Amino acid sequence: MILTVITYLGCGLSSVFLGITLLTYTAFGKLRCDYPSKILMNLSGALLGLNMGFLLNSWLAGFNNYSLCITVAAVLHYFLLATFTWMGLEAINMYLAFVKVFNVYVPSYILKFCALGWGLPLVIVSIVLAADKDCYGSTVTLMPVDNSSPFCWVQNQTAFFVTVVAFVVLILLGNICVFGLVMAQIRGLQFSKAAGRSTGILHDLRVVASLTFLLGLTWILAFFAWGPVRVPFLYLFSILNSLQGFFIFVFHCLMKDNVRKQWRVHLCCGKFKLTDYSDWSASVTAGGRAKSGKLTQTPSDTTSERKISDSSGNGGEKSKRKDSSTD
């Protein structure tokens, strides 16, 4: 029961702040001028759909309607797959932008990501429905939902392990590899700086936390929730993953200088309102198509992002040359 309360409260809180994140990036066009911002919007949309589907699931399952339960289970399955697909695409963009910086222009970059991010889950769910729609139904085995409550979900074990467990494991393994490569790249850039420009441990921790939630690495805790550490890991899993949307808001809205400035320009009044916004171009990296510039939007602190971007050496020059050729 405690895990259920934690999960529902966390999902409700995340839903609210994911909505704020989507509204912020949708309303202020300057915030979505690069690829990471657009990917973040799609990830936030998928995660919002997952949270809302989870929150409404037990209530809809209580109607004991067979067709409704299949629909609810399929929608929840779709948004779960879409969330992990977009986290995987986030990792791919990070790898291309910050690890393997190259000068090849990819046409319709975001459109291809959208086709994969929203289309692949749809194909998987459609195959499951076409094979056997009874794979979806009412079940009471999903953790940490209270076992006395009905829940519409994948009830066929084969379909569950193939389309959920195997899919999630594949995405997480790829994201772990990209996370390690990106962190190694960042550390290498920091070591190449002058002695007086090194970043602090607090900034490094913020970068690690931001990437961890953005790539969904906290979901790994589910695979360690067994044996004597089962209960502590279930609590960690419920708290961190139900609040994933809230942490995305914190790192990519609340702690980003560009977003705060947009809030002050358009939403604040009196002494809090910001009128002089001439430094916008200095706080955004070079262009929406520059892949190394796109990745530097991932860490939460904009000043430190510019330091990392400025210290990237050849990578920054490559992105600048690419901008001049593609634009």
C-alpha positions, 0 to 999 in steps of 0.5 A, spaced: 500 500 500 505 504 501 508 503 494 502 504 491 501 511 494 508 513 493 507 511 485 500 514 484 503 521 488 509 521 484 506 519 477 501 525 479 506 530 480 510 528 474 504 529 470 503 536 472 510 538 471 511 534 464 505 538 462 508 545 464 515 543 461 511 541 454 507 548 455 513 552 456 517 549 450 511 549 446 509 557 447 516 559 447 519 558 440 526 560 442 527 554 446 525 549 441 530 551 436 535 545 436 534 538 436 535 536 443 529 541 445 525 537 440 527 530 442 525 533 449 518 535 448 517 528 444 520 524 450 515 529 455 509 527 451 510 520 451 512 520 459 506 524 460 501 519 456 505 513 460 503 517 467 496 518 465 495 511 463 497 509 469 493 513 473 487 512 470 488 504 469 485 502 475 479 506 475 477 504 468 479 497 469 473 497 475 468 498 469 469 490 468 468 492 460 472 487 456 473 491 450 475 497 454 480 494 458 484 491 452 484 498 449 487 501 456 492 496 456 494 497 449 494 504 450 499 503 456 503 498 453 504 503 447 506 509 451 511 505 455 514 503 449 514 510 446 517 512 452 523 508 452 524 509 444 524 516 445 529 515 451 533 511 446 533 516 441 535 521 446 541 517 447 543 516 439 542 524 438 547 524 444 552 519 441 552 523 434 552 530 437 558 529 442 561 522 441 561 521 434 561 528 431 561 528 423 559 533 418 554 529 414 547 533 414 541 528 415 535 530 412 529 530 415 532 529 422 527 530 427 521 527 422 525 520 422 526 520 429 518 522 430 517 516 425 521 511 429 519 514 436 512 514 435 511 508 429 515 503 432 511 502 438 505 502 434 507 497 430 509 492 436 502 493 439 499 492 432 502 486 432 500 483 439 493 485 437 493 482 431 496 475 434 492 475 440 488 481 443 487 476 449 494 478 450 491 484 454 486 484 459 485 485 467 491 482 471 493 483 478 500 482 478 503 488 476 508 491 481 507 496 485 500 496 484 496 494 490 494 486 488 487 487 490 486 492 485 484 490 477 489 493 472 489 492 465 496 490 462 499 485 458 497 478 461 500 473 456 507 472 459 511 470 452 508 477 449 510 481 456 517 478 456 518 479 448 515 486 447 516 489 454 522 486 458 526 484 452 525 491 449 526 495 455 533 491 456 535 493 449 534 500 450 537 500 457 543 497 455 544 502 449 543 508 454 548 505 459 553 505 453 552 512 451 552 514 458 559 512 459 561 514 453 558 521 454 561 522 461 568 520 458 568 525 453 566 530 458 571 528 463 576 528 457 574 535 455 574 538 463 581 535 463 583 539 457 581 546 460 586 551 463 587 549 471 583 555 473 576 553 468 575 547 471 568 545 473 566 543 480 563 537 483 556 540 484 556 541 476 558 534 475 553 531 479 548 535 476 550 533 469 550 525 471 543 526 475 540 530 468 543 524 464 541 519 468 533 521 468 533 523 461 536 516 459 531 512 464 537 509 467 533 509 474 529 503 471 535 499 472 533 498 479 527 493 477 532 488 475 535 488 482 529 488 486 530 481 488 532 477 494 534 481 501 534 487 497 528 487 494 524 492 498 529 497 498 530 497 491 522 497 490 522 503 494 527 506 490 524 504 483 517 507 485 520 514 488 525 515 482 521 512 476 514 515 478 518 522 479 522 522 472 517 527 469 518 532 475 526 531 475 526 532 467 522 539 469 527 541 474 533 539 470 531 542 463 526 547 465 527 550 472 535 549 472 536 552 465 538 559 464 534 560 457 528 557 460 528 562 466 529 568 462 523 566 457 519 565 464 521 572 466 520 575 459 513 573 458 510 571 465 513 575 470 511 583 472 514 588 476 521 588 478 521 580 476 520 582 469 526 581 464 526 586 459 533 586 456 534 580 453 540 581 448 544 576 451 539 570 448 544 569 442 550 568 447 546 563 451 544 558 445 549 554 442 551 555 435 544 553 431 539 548 431 543 543 426 550 543 430 550 537 433 555 538 438 551 544 440 545 540 441 548 536 446 550 541 450 543 543 452 543 536 456 547 539 462 542 543 466 547 549 467 547 553 461 554 557 463 557 550 464 554 548 457 558 553 454 564 552 457 564 545 455 562 547 448 568 552 448 573 547 450 571 541 445 576 544 440 575 540 434 568 538 435 566 545 436 570 547 429 566 541 426 560 543 428 561 551 425 563 548 419 557 544 418 553 550 420 556 554 414 555 549 409 548 546 411 545 553 412 
